[in-house]
Amino acid sequence: MATENDTNTQRPATPKRVVGRFAPTPSGRMHLGNVASCLVAWLSARAAGGRMVLRIEDLDPRAQGREAARLIMDDLRWLGLDWDGGPFWQSEREEVYEAAIERLGGSGIEAGRSGLRLTYPCFCTRSELHAASAPHASDGTYVYAGTCRGLSRDEVERKAAARPPATRLRVPAPGEPADVIGFRDLAFGEERESLSRECGDFLVRRSDGVVAYQLAVVVDDAEMGVTQVVRGRDLLGSVARQMYLQRLLGYDHPSYGHVPLLVAPDGRRLSKREHDLDLGVLRERFSDPEPLLGAIASHLGLAEAGEPVSADELVGRFSWETIARHREDIVVDDGFLPR
């Protein structure tokens, strides 16, 4: 296990005003799990007298529906979750992301190996990654085995003639000081991750040219002044990669807080495919948001069971100590919502 002396641990910085963010993907209507994450993010910022920004994460061409984004914004307003800046659209910021990739691709910043470029083209297909039987990272992705890391220029040119490459970012080798990254999560406490063992070289641009999630959110959070990132605990495994990118690009580290997922009785996390739990259906069932917010808040320790409550009423009750005591995933069964 890594110790304090061999990790790059996030150190407390000079206190800054809390700036949180909503960062929905407009691939469908919000569901109860999205509401829970947005609620905690908003409460954390407002309880600290902070601000919220709204970013629409529509980089993927399959998630560029302006109508879906409009519905998400309408749902946030209905819930009483307002924001102070934005909306900002990732689809309008591609030049900013490409500039960051260019910075990473220079040889001026290294992953502990003098003379190596940090980024390199990767031609591995999804089926080849599956066939490699690599261990899974904590968020379900494969730990990349480095198949394309040492390709010669001739090999790159030959492969590029057949298919466009993705772009990967090198991570430090095992045993190097920068390999293990540590931070303190607001709900889950001390966390450590070895980039080489639990992640591997990771994508910053897909083979279809779309900028990868990890790179885009790091650039956006820094440029939008976000100082606190609150989201579902399924993204806890992304923090080390994002802190690595922040360090390479010269950005400050925000604080991170990960909240429990809302899951079905069989353990599956809720998704936008669960249409009976999306805000479109639920708003037809409930004329006001207080019963929905109360149901979520009661499972987070912020309200009594069955208590309808508004977002504003919850601000004075919020604390991360309470969230940390209720960080187990929340089962959404037949009795979760009031009748």
N, C-alpha and C positions, 0 to 999 in steps of 0.2 A: 504494500500500500504506500502511496506517496505521502511524504511528510511535508511539513511547512517549509522546510529548507529546499526541497527539490521540486516545488511547484511554482507556477506563475499565478499567485493568488491575487484576486481582486482586492485592492486595499481601499479602505474608506477614503473618499475624496472630500474636499471642502464641500459642506452641504450646499446644494443648489435647490432652487425652487423646483418642485416636482412638476414635470411635464410628462403626462401619460399619452397613450394613443389608442384609438380604435383602428384596426387594420383588417377590415373584412375583405373577403374575396367574393366578387359578385357572380358566383356560380349558381346561386339559388337563394331562396328566402332564408332568413335567419331561423335557427331552431333553438330549443331551450338551452343547449350547451353553449351556443354562441352568446346567448343572453347572459348566462352566468359569468362568462369571462369578461364580457363588456361591463357588466354591473360591478364586478370587483375592481376592474381597471379604473372605472369612473369614480367609485367610492374612495379608492386609495388616493387619487389625485385631489378630489374635492375635500376630503378630510384633512389633507395637508395644505389646503389653500392654494392648490396648484391648478394647472391648465390641462386641457385635453385637445389633441389634434386628431383629425380624421383623415386617414389615408385609404384609398381604394386600391387594393392589390390586384390589378387587372393586367399584369404582364402577359399571362398566358392568353393567347387568342381565343381559347375556349371560355374565358371568363371576362369578356370585355363587353358585357351587356349593360348599357347605361340604364335601361329600365330596371334591371335587377338591383343596380346600385341605388337607384332612386327609391326603390322599395325598402332597401336596408336603411337608408337615411330616414325615411318616414317611420320605420319601426323604432329606430333609436329615439326619435322625437316622441313617439307615442309612449315609450317606456320612461321618458323623463331624463334620458341620458344625452345631454347636450355637449357641444364641443366649441372650442375657441378659435381653432385654425383649421383651414381646409374647407372642402375636401381637396386633397392632393391625389392625382391619378398617376400610378406607376407607368401606365402606357404612354404618358407624356414626358417621361424622364429617362428614356433609353440612352440618350447621349451622356447623361451624368454617370450611368452605370458603366458604359463603355470606357469612359475616361478612367474610372476606378480600376477596371480590368487592365487597362494599359499601364497604369501605375504599378500594379502587381506584377505585370509581365516584364518589367525592367529588372536588370540584375543588381540594382542598387540596394534592394532589401532582400535579404536572404533568409532561408529557413535553417540557418546554422551550417550551411555547406557553401563555402566560398566558390563563386564562379557559376553556380547553377541558377538558371532562371526559375522563378517561383511558379510560373504557369507553363503548361505544355498541352499539346493537342492529344485528345483521347478518342480512339476509334472503336472502343468496346461497345457492342450492342447490348441491349437489355438481356437477350437470351444468353449471351456470353457471360455476363455478370452472374446470371442465375447458375449457369453450368459450372462456374468456378467454385461453387459451394462455399463461398466466403462467409464468415460469421456475420451476424447482423449487428448493426449499430443499435443504440437504445431507441431510436425513432423508427426502426423497422427497415432502414436502408442497408445496403450491403457495405461492408468494410472493403474498400477498394484494395486489390492486391498489387497494384502498381504495374499492371501489364504493359501500359504504353509509356511508362515513365522514362525508359531508356532508349526510345526509338531514335535511330539515326535520321539525319536529314533526308537521305534517300528513301528510307522506309516511310517517313512522314509524307513525302511527295507522292510515293506510289499509292499509299492508302487514301490520301486526300483526293486522288483522281477517281476513286471509286465511291466515296461517300464523304460528306462534310464531317469534320471532327467536332466534338465537344471540347471545352477547355477546363482542365483541372488545375487545382492549386496544390502545390506540394505542402506537406506538413512535416514537422521535424521528425527525425528518426528516434526510435526508442532509446532512452538514456540521455538524450539531449535535454538541456535545461528547459527549453521552450515547449517540450512535448506535453507535459502535464499542466493543465490549466485548472485552477481552483477558483471558486466564488462562493458567496453566501447567498442562497436563495431566501427570499422573504418568508416563504412558507416551509420549504423543505430543508433549510439550514445549509450546512457545509456540504459542498459537492466537489468532486474531483473527476477529471476525465483525461485519459491519455489519448491524444489526437491520433497517434500512429496505431494504437491497438483497438480503439473503439470507434474510429471514424475512417482513417486513411485519407489519402489525397481526395479532395472533394470537388464537385463541379462548381464553377462560377459562371459558366455559360453552357447551355444545352446544345446538342448537335443541330437543332432546328434554329439556332440563333437566339433563342429566348434566354435572357439573363436568369440565372438561378436564384431561387428564393433567398439563400443565405447571404449572397452578395447584395442583392437589392435592399433587403431590410436593414442591413448594417449601414449602407450609404444613406438611406432615407432617415433612419433614426438619428444619425449624426447631423445631417443637414437640416432636419426639422426641429432640432433642439430637444429631442426626447431624452429624458433622464431616467425614466422608469418604464420597463416593459413588463406587462402583465398579460398572461395568456394561459391556455390549457397546459396541464402537466405533460401531455404528450410531446410538447416541444422543449422539455427540459434538456434533452440530449443535443439540442441545437446551440446551447449557450457557448460551449467551448469553441466551436467553429466560429461563432460570431465574435467572441472576444479575441480570437486569433486574428480575424480580419480587421477588427478595430485597431489592434496593436500595429499591424502591418501598415494600415492606412493613416495612422496617427490620430485616431479618434479616441475620445474619452469613453470609458465603459459606463453604460447605464446600470442601474440596479435591476434585478430580475425577481419577479414573483410568479410562481406557477400555481394554478388553482386546480381543484379536482375536476375530473371529467364527469359529465352526466352520461350514464350508461344504461342500456337495456337490461332487463332481468337476467339475460344469458351472458352478460358481460360485454356485449358489443357497445362501443361508444356510439352516441347519437350522431347522425349525419344528416345532410340535407336531403337524403333519400327518404328519411322518416317524415313524410309529408304531414302526418297527423299531429306532429309536434312542431311544425313550423309556424311562424308568426302569422301567416295568412289565415290558417285554420283557427289558431288560438285567438286571434283578434275577433273572429266571428263568434267564438264561444264566450269570450269575456269582453264586456264593454269597456272595462277599465284595466290598467296594468297591475294594480295593487295585488290582486290574488296571485298572479304569476310571480311577481317579485317576492311576495311573502313566502311562497312555496320554496323558491330557491334560497332565500335568505335564512329560512328556518333550518335548512340542511347545512348552512355555513355557520350556524351559531349566532346569527345576527337578528333573529326574530323568533317568536314563539310559534309552535306548530299551529297552522290554521289562521295565523294573523295576517290580514291584508296590510301592506305597508308600501309607501311610495319610496322612490329612490332618495328624495330629499330627506325623508325621515330616517333613512339608514345611515346618512353621513355621520351623525354624531355617535352611532353605535359601532362604527367600523374600527377594527384594529387588525394588524397582521398576526398578532398573537392568537386572536380568535380563529382566523383562517387556518393558521398552522395546527390548531387543535382539531380542525374539521377538514383535514386534507385528503381523507379517503374518498375514492370515487363515489358518486351519488347515484343510487339505483332509481331509475324512473319507472315505477310500477303503476298499477291501476289506481293506487291511492295517492300518488304524488301530487296531483292537482286537485283543488277543491271541486266538488260537484256543482 
